């Protein structure tokens, strides 16, 4: 994914001892990501949380309906690590959105909230098992790591 890869590469470059030599590239990458943040788009997540203001990033281009908590956490985390004040607003919007998407049990899912009706996987046409979006350890870990910054 362009969002995920750009966030990870930015984080890796920030981590190196040579970051001063690539600061322009990091800033260019993060400025591009800043422009990709979804705020007013009609995402499916709004069905469960209509009052929540958008602030996520999607995994791929032109995916206005499905921002995900994983990419959002990684992008905003990379922005936070630069200490660049121009990223304050997108970081705050991302934090509010991620926190607002926490499921009842405390975990975080990829795209949805409280979508844990496991009986749906027993319906014969649901043989691919993709009707749900339960919280997972990896997404929850990245969401919490971002939110505690």
C-alpha positions as CSV (number, residue, x, y, z in Angstrom):
1,X,0.0,0.0,0.0
2,X,1.3,3.5,-0.7
3,X,0.2,4.8,2.6
4,X,1.5,1.9,4.7
5,X,4.8,1.7,2.8
6,X,5.4,5.5,2.9
7,X,4.7,5.6,6.7
8,X,7.0,2.6,7.4
9,X,9.8,4.0,5.2
10,X,9.4,7.4,6.9
11,X,9.6,5.8,10.3
12,X,12.7,3.8,9.3
13,X,14.5,6.9,7.9
14,X,13.6,8.9,11.1
15,X,15.2,6.1,13.1
16,X,18.5,6.2,11.3
17,X,21.6,8.2,12.2
18,X,21.4,9.7,8.8
19,X,18.0,11.4,9.1
20,X,19.5,14.8,8.8
21,X,20.6,13.9,5.3
22,X,17.1,12.7,4.2
23,X,15.0,15.2,6.1
24,X,13.7,16.7,2.9
25,X,12.6,13.3,1.6
26,X,10.9,12.5,4.9
27,X,9.1,15.9,4.9
28,X,8.0,15.4,1.2
29,X,6.7,11.9,2.1
30,X,4.8,13.0,5.2
31,X,3.4,16.1,3.4
32,X,2.0,13.8,0.7
33,X,0.5,11.6,3.4
34,X,-1.0,14.6,5.1
35,X,-2.9,15.4,1.8
36,X,-4.3,11.8,1.8
37,X,-6.0,12.1,5.2
38,X,-9.8,11.4,5.0
39,X,-12.0,13.8,7.0
40,X,-15.4,14.4,5.4
41,X,-15.7,11.3,3.2
42,X,-18.7,9.0,3.6
43,X,-17.0,6.0,5.1
44,X,-18.9,2.9,6.1
45,X,-17.5,3.3,9.7
46,X,-20.0,6.2,10.0
47,X,-22.9,3.8,10.2
48,X,-21.7,2.8,13.7
49,X,-20.2,6.2,14.7
50,X,-22.1,9.0,12.8
51,X,-21.0,11.6,15.3
52,X,-17.3,10.9,15.0
53,X,-15.3,13.3,12.9
54,X,-13.1,11.5,10.3
55,X,-9.3,11.5,10.5
56,X,-8.1,8.3,9.1
57,X,-6.0,7.1,6.2
58,X,-6.9,4.3,3.8
59,X,-4.7,1.4,2.7
60,X,-4.9,2.3,-0.9
61,X,-5.6,5.2,-3.3
62,X,-9.1,6.5,-3.7
63,X,-10.5,4.3,-1.0
64,X,-12.8,6.9,0.6
65,X,-15.1,4.4,2.3
66,X,-12.6,2.4,4.3
67,X,-9.9,4.3,6.2
68,X,-8.2,1.8,8.5
69,X,-6.9,2.1,12.0
70,X,-3.6,0.4,11.2
71,X,-2.5,2.8,8.5
72,X,-3.8,5.7,10.4
73,X,-1.8,4.8,13.5
74,X,1.4,4.3,11.5
75,X,1.0,7.5,9.5
76,X,0.2,9.7,12.5
77,X,3.0,8.1,14.5
78,X,5.5,8.9,11.8
79,X,4.3,12.5,11.7
80,X,4.5,12.8,15.5
81,X,8.1,11.6,15.5
82,X,9.2,14.6,13.4
83,X,8.1,17.1,16.0
84,X,6.9,19.3,13.0
85,X,4.1,21.5,14.2
86,X,2.5,21.5,10.7
87,X,1.4,18.0,11.4
88,X,-0.4,18.8,14.7
89,X,-3.8,19.1,13.2
90,X,-3.8,15.8,11.2
91,X,-2.2,14.0,14.2
92,X,-5.0,15.3,16.5
93,X,-7.7,14.3,14.0
94,X,-6.2,10.9,13.7
95,X,-6.0,10.4,17.4
96,X,-9.6,11.5,17.9
97,X,-10.7,9.1,15.1
98,X,-8.7,6.1,16.3
99,X,-9.8,6.6,20.0
100,X,-13.4,6.9,18.8
101,X,-13.1,3.6,17.0
102,X,-12.3,1.5,20.0
103,X,-14.5,-1.5,20.4
104,X,-16.6,-2.3,23.5
105,X,-14.0,-4.9,24.7
106,X,-11.2,-2.4,24.5
107,X,-9.5,-3.6,21.3
108,X,-9.2,-2.0,17.9
109,X,-10.3,-3.5,14.5
110,X,-9.0,-2.7,11.1
111,X,-11.9,-0.9,9.6
112,X,-15.0,-1.1,11.9
113,X,-16.2,-1.0,15.4
114,X,-18.0,-3.7,17.4
115,X,-18.3,-5.9,14.3
116,X,-17.9,-9.2,16.2
117,X,-21.1,-11.1,15.4
118,X,-19.3,-14.4,14.9
119,X,-22.6,-16.3,14.1
120,X,-22.5,-14.6,10.7
121,X,-19.6,-16.7,9.7
122,X,-21.8,-19.8,10.0
123,X,-24.1,-18.7,7.2
124,X,-23.3,-20.8,4.1
125,X,-22.6,-17.9,1.7
126,X,-20.1,-16.6,4.3
127,X,-17.6,-19.3,3.6
128,X,-14.8,-16.9,3.1
129,X,-15.2,-15.7,6.8
130,X,-14.8,-12.0,5.9
131,X,-18.1,-10.6,7.2
132,X,-16.5,-9.5,10.5
133,X,-13.9,-7.2,11.6
134,X,-13.0,-8.2,15.2
135,X,-10.3,-6.5,17.2
136,X,-6.9,-8.0,16.7
137,X,-3.7,-7.8,18.8
138,X,-1.6,-6.2,16.1
139,X,-4.0,-3.4,15.2
140,X,-4.7,-2.8,18.9
141,X,-1.0,-2.6,19.7
142,X,-0.3,-0.1,17.0
143,X,-3.4,2.0,17.9
144,X,-2.4,2.1,21.6
145,X,1.3,2.8,20.8
146,X,0.1,5.8,18.7
147,X,-2.5,7.0,21.2
148,X,0.0,7.1,24.1
149,X,2.4,9.5,22.3
